């Protein structure tokens, strides 16, 4: 009975403290009658800092609301404000920002050169679901008021300069939180536990806290989050044992590398996770797939290397057979083309060659911040040329960078045939695939595919270059890359409502980051091409 009363008092004081803490945010919201006023009054100034930001300059009452960069809107009744069609009346409607029933649904400004701080007023939007401010230069603490949001489900603040402790209020979002990504900041201290005991966060699928400065023991409360399938705690200062309860999660991806974990690894099942998941911890950490805790593994180093090599080879062979089968099935009855590859012209540095005039820009998830003017005015540097197009590293006016693939004239099907394929490719999202962010078709028929620019290396570079500073690919890393490729291909073949084949699997189309995480690009491009060019692409991939 006494314990029950104490627990009730604990809950009461917790709720009281939350109410008191939230009151400043509530009072701020009372002074801003609409979401638009809150954006203009507090959010804009805080995000941009002391330097005026080109993207945020569009947040202005003299600019139609549909042209405010990085934002999505929804009415109180749940219907979205459509801003895709530039010929629609709302695209030029200057009075929309006065509409009291209009609410902010999404704030997405990745790679936007933001240099300010995260305003606490972000927790006050009643219908804000997604907050993507990754790859900026934001600093300061992550405000505790963010955890008082009534609607946030997806948060990505990765690759900024946030510091200090993470407030426990973030777990207040547990009833709806799907993804929380804070990778690559300078957050410190132990990971706070939820205020309420037995919090489960059943909807949370992606938790990425890697490359921070968190310390203390393994946050065992995370093992209660039964919905998690990707967990990254790498690159921190966590110490002590890894709990056995972690094996109860149905994890597809796990990264605990480069901490100070010690003791005996729990048993995750045969070959579920490789060495790279646990490398860089205290030397005493032992158990499969690391060294035997008894000090005698029973297998020679050569035998262990043979097992790793064999597993990697098997994965690659299986993936190759599957690709070959799907491609041969698709092209059965068609003659192979022996035409030589067309010679490419000289490289250009300047505007993206061959693109001009007004056309149609189709935006997909993660590309909402782009405009037609951005794409057409981007200055491009040639990265690669093939018989079917040119890839540019393109610099935007706001300082951001994108990758553009300009398709060679005459290589693609007509616009009406391309559009269904483009829309399918634009919906594909997987951690092992580079997503298509936008598509542009000009009045002269020119076609541009717009992707994230990743400044890292290709698998081809890692396999063939031996310059100073280039890391050698050991077998564990090759295995990791091979598995990522296999996962991406498996998703294309079996994870989509309408399966597709990649059509151009080659080492130059595998991008590898500094953590040796591999992602496939250029998937499905052969579906856009006329048959002879599609066959050229497949033949090139085979060679």
N, C-alpha and C positions, 0 to 999 in steps of 0.2 A: 504493500500500500504506500509506504513512504517513498519507495523507488518510483512508483507511478506518479505521485505528486511532484517529485523532483523533476521528472521528465516533462510533466505538464508545464511546470514553471519555466523549464528550459525553452520549450516551444513558444510559450507566451513572450518571454523576453527576446527571443530571436525575432519573432514577428514584429514586436514593438520597435526593435532596433532597425529592422528593414524599413518600417514605415517612416521612422524619423529620418533615416538616411535618404529615403526617396523624396522627401518633401521639398528640398531645393529644386530638384528636377521638375516636380509638379508645379511649383510656383513659377518657374521659367516658362513652362508650357502655357500657363494661364495668360502670360503676357504676349504670347504668339498665337493668334486665333487660327492660323492655318499652318500646314506643313511648309508651304512656300515661304511664309514669313519667318519660320524657324530656320530654314536653310539660309535665307538672306541675312537674318539677324545674328546668328551664332555660328552655324556650321561652316559656312564659306570662309569666314575670317580665320577660324581656328585651323582649318585644314591647310590653307595656303600659306600661313605664317607671314613672314615679313616681306616676301617676294610675291608680286602679283603672278598668278598662275593663268596661263592661256586657256586651259580647259575650264577653269572655274569662272573666267570672265564671261562665259556664256550664261551663267546664273545671274540674270539681270532682268528687271521688269520690262525693259525695252526690247527684250528678245522673246519670241514665242516660246511657250513652255516646252513644246516638243523638241526644241533645239537646244535645251539645256543639256549639257553633256553628262553622260554617265548615270542617268536617272531613268527609272520606270515608275509610272503612276497608275493608280487604281482608284475607282470611285467607291464611295461608301457601300454601295450595293454589291461590290465585288467584281464589277466589269472593268477590264483594263482600258486605259487610254492608249489607243493605237497610234504610234508615231512612226511606223515603218514607211507608209506611203507618203512621199513628199508632195504628192498632188492633192492629198486630203485636206479639207478645210482647217483641221486642228493644227496642221503644220505651220500655219501663219496666224493662228488665232492669238492675239495679244492679251485677251481678257481672261484666258483660262487660269492664270495664276491667282485670280481673285475668287475662283470657285471653291467654296468652303467644303464641298463634299469630295474634293480631290485629295488623295493621300499618297505619300511616298511608299512605294512597294520595294524598290531596289536601288541601292547606291553602289555603282561599280566603276571604280576609277583605278584599275591596276596600271602600273608603269606610267603614272601621270605627273611625275616630278612634284609631288606634294611634299612640302617641307615644314609643315606646322605640327600641330598636335591633335590628338583625338578628343573632340569635345564631349563633355558628359551629357549634353543635350541629345545625343544620338539615341540614348535609351528611352527618350520620350515619344518617339514616333509610334503611333498606335497600330500601323499596318506594315511597318518595315520588316521584310522577311530576310533579305540578303544584304550583307555588307562586305564588299570586296575592295580592300584598299591595299592589296599586296604589292610588293616591289615599288615602294616609295621611300621617302626619307623622313617619315613621321617619327617624332620622338616624344619623350615624356612617359607617363604611366598610362596604362589602360584603365579608364575610369570605372569605378565600381558601379556607376549608374547604368552602364551598358547591360549589366545583369538584371536590371529592372524592366527591360523591354518586355512588352506583352506579346511580341510577335516574332522576334528574331529566330531564324532557324539555321542560317548558314553564315559563318563569319570567317573571313580570310584576311588576316593582318600580317601575313608572312613577309619576311625580307624588308623590315623597317628597322628603326632604332629604338623601339620601346624598351623601357627599363623598369626597375623596381619589381615589387611583388605582384603577383596575380591575385586579384580580389576573389574571395570565395563566392561572391555574389554571381560569378559567371555560371555557377551550377544551378542558379535559380531558373535558367533557361532550359533545364533538363527535359521538361515535358514536351518540348518541340525541337530542341537542338539536334540537327543532323550532322553538321560538320563544324569543327573548330580547328583552325589552322593558324598557329602562331610561330611557325618555323622561322629561324634566322633573325631573332631579336636578341635582346640582352636582359631578359627577364630573370630575376634572382629569387633566392629563398626556396623553401620547400613548396611543393604543389599543394595548395590549400584543399582541405576536404570540404564537401558540401556541408552547409549549416545543419541540414536535417539528416539524421542517421538513416541508413538504408536507402539513400537516394540511388536510383538505378539507371537513369538516363537511357531508357530503352530505345529511343529513336536515334541516339548518337551512333554514327557509323564511321566517321573519320576524325581521329584525334591526332594532330601533329604538333608536338611541342619541341621538336628537334632543334639543335643548334642554338640553345639558349644557355643560361647559367644556373639552371635549377639545381638544387642540392637536396640532401637528406636521403631517406630511404625510398625504396620503390613505392610509389603511391598505390597501395594495395586496394584502395577504394575503387580504382579504375576497373578492377576485375569484376566488380558488380555490374558494370555497364555491358550487359549481355548482347547488345546490338552491334558493338564495335567489330568491324572487320579489317580496319587499318589503324595501327598504333605505332607512332614514331616518338621515341624518347631519346634518340641518339644525340651525341654531341653535348651532353650536359655533365653534371657532376654528381649524379645519383650514386649511391653506394649501398653496400650490404647485399643480402641475398635477393634473388629473383623468386617471388613466391610461386608455390605450386599451383595456386588458384588461377594463375594466368593461363594455364592449359585448358581451363574451362571455357575460354572464349573461342569463338569460331573465327579465328584470325586468318585472313588471306595474306596480309602483309604485316610484318613486325620488324622494327629496327631498334635495338637496344645497344648498338655499338658506341664505342668511345665514351664510356662512363667509367665508374669505379666499382661496378658490380663484382661481387666475389661469391665464393661458395660453390654449391653444386647446382647445375642447370636442371630445371624440371624437365620431365620427359614430354616432348611435344608430339611424339609419333615419328615414325621412320621417315627421314629425309624431308620433313615438312619445311624446316628452315636451314639455310646454309651457314657456313662459318662467318660470312660477312655480317650477319645479323647480330653477332655477339663479339666481334673482334674489337680490340682496343680497350678492353676492360682490365681490371686487376688480374695480374698473372695467375692468381690462385683460382680464378673462375675455371671450372672444369665440367666435364660431362659432354655427351654428344650434342652437337657435332664438333666440339672442341676436344682437347686431349682427355684421356681417361683419368678419372680422379684417383685411381690406384697407382698412377705413375707408369703403368704398363698397359699399353693399348691393345697388345696382341696382334697388331697389324704394323707392318713396316711402313715407313714414310712412302716408299715406292708403291706399296699396295693401296694406301689411302689415296695417293695421287691418281692411281689407275682407276679407282672407283669414281672419283670426281670427274676425270676425263671421260670415262665411259658414260656416266650419267648425262654430262653435257652433250656428248656426241649423240646419244640416243634421242635427246630432246630435239636437237637440230635436225637429225635425220627424219624423225617423225613429222616435224613441222614441214620440212621440205617435201616429203611424200604427199602430205595432205594438200599443200599448195599445188604441186604438180598435177595431182588428180583433179582438183577443182578447175584448174586452168585448161587441162586437156579436155575435160568434159565440156567446158564452155566453148572451146574452139573446134570441137569435133566436126569434121567435114569441111573445114576451112583450109585453104592452102597456106603453107608457111611462106612468109615474105623474105626474099633474099636481098632486098634493096639495101644499098649501103646507107650508113648514117649520114644525114645532111650536115655539111660543114657549117660551123657557127661563125658569126661575124665577130668583129672586134668588140672588146668590152667597152661599156660606157660608164661614166661616172657623172651624175647629174640627174635630171628627171628620168622617170622610168620610161625607157624607150618604147615607142609604139602605142602609147596610151594618150588619148586626147579627146576633148569634147565631153559634153554631158552625157551621162548614161544612167544605168540603174545600179544601185548598190544594195545588196541584200545582206542584212546583218544577222549573225547567229549569237548564241550565248557566249558572253565574254568579249564580244566585239561591238557592244552597244555604244561605246564611247567614240567609235570611228565615224567620220563623216565623209561625204563625197569629196569635199574640198581637201581633207586630210590626205586621202588616197591619191588624188590627182596631182597634188603639190609636193608629194614626198620625193626627196632626193635619193636616188638609188645607186648602189654599188653592186656590180655583178658578182654573185657568189658561185654560180654554176650555170653552164649551158648544156642543153641536150638537144636532140633532134626535134623534141616536141615543145620546147619552151626554155625560158630563162628565169633563174631565181635571183632576186635582188634582196640585198639588205637595205631597207628603206628607212630613212630618218624622217620622222614627222616634225611639223613646225613646233610642237610643244616639247620636243626633245626625246620623245619616245621612239622606239624602234620596232618595226614589224618586218616580216618576211613576205615578199610578194612573188608569186609565180605567174609570169606572163606567158600565156599559151601561144605557141607559134601559129600564125595565120594559116588557115587551111588544114590544121591538124585536128581541130575539134568538130564535133557535130554542130548542127545549127542550134540557136538559142533555145527553141522550144523543146528540143530533144535533151539538151543539157540540164535544163532547169530541174526536172524531177530528181536527177542524180545529184545535183548540187544540194538540193534540199535534204536528201538522205544523208549525204556526207556531212552537212552542217549540223546534223543532230547527233552524230557519233561522239560519245565522250567516254574515254577510258584512260586510266593512268599510264598505259603503255602506248598510247597513240597521241600524236600532235593534233589538236583540234583545228578544224577550219573555222575561222572567226568571221569571215565575210567573203562575198563574191561580187565582183564588178563586171558588168558587160557594157561596153561602150557602144555608141551609135554606129560605129564602123564594124562592129562585131568582135572587137578585141575583148579578151577575157582575162581577168585577174583573179587569182585565188590568194586570199590573205590569211596568213598564219601568225602565231606568236614567233618572235625571233628568239632563238636560243643560241647564245654565244659560245656554246661548248663544242666539243669535237664530235666527229662521226666515228662509227666503228671502223670505217676504212682508215681514218687517220691513226687510230690507236693500233691497228694491226700492221700498218705499213710504215709509219714514221718512227724515227729513232732519234729525234732531236733532243737536246738537253732540256730537262724539265718535263718531258712527256712521260707519264707514269707507265710502267710496264703492266700488261694485262696478265696477272697470274691466273691460275686455273679457277680459283674461287670467283674471281671477277668475271671471267669468261662464262662461267656457269650462271652467274647472276644475270648477265646480259642475255644469254640464251633463253633463260626462263622468261624474262620480260618480253622478248620477241615472241615466244610461244604463247604467252598470255594474250598479247595484242592480236595475234593471228587467230587464236581460238575465239576471241570475242567477235572478230569480224565474221568468222565462219558459223558460229553457233549462238552468239549473244544478241543478235539483231533480229528484229521482226522479219526483215528481208535480208538474208545473209549476203555478203559480198566477199570476193577474194581481194587480196591486196593488189596483185597485178604487177608489182615492181619491187619485190624484196631483194635488196642488195645492200652491201655494207655502207654505202654512202647515204642510204635512206634510214639508217639507224643512228639517232642522235644520242649521245651519252654525256651526262652531266658530271660534275666534279665528284659526286658520290657513286659514280658508275651505275646510275639509274638510266636505263635505256628506254627510248621511245621511238616508235615507227612513224615515219611521215610519208606523204605522197600516196597513201592508200586510196584505191578506187579511181585513180586518174585515168586508167585505161578505159573506164566506162564512159568517159567524156569524149573519147577519140573516135575518129573514123576507123574502120577495121584495119586498114594497112598500118596506121600509126599505132594502134593498140597492139598489133602483132609485133611491131618493132620494140615496144616497151617490154613485152613479155620475153622476147628473144634476148634483149639486153640483160634482163634480170637473170635469165638462165645462164648467160655467159659469165 
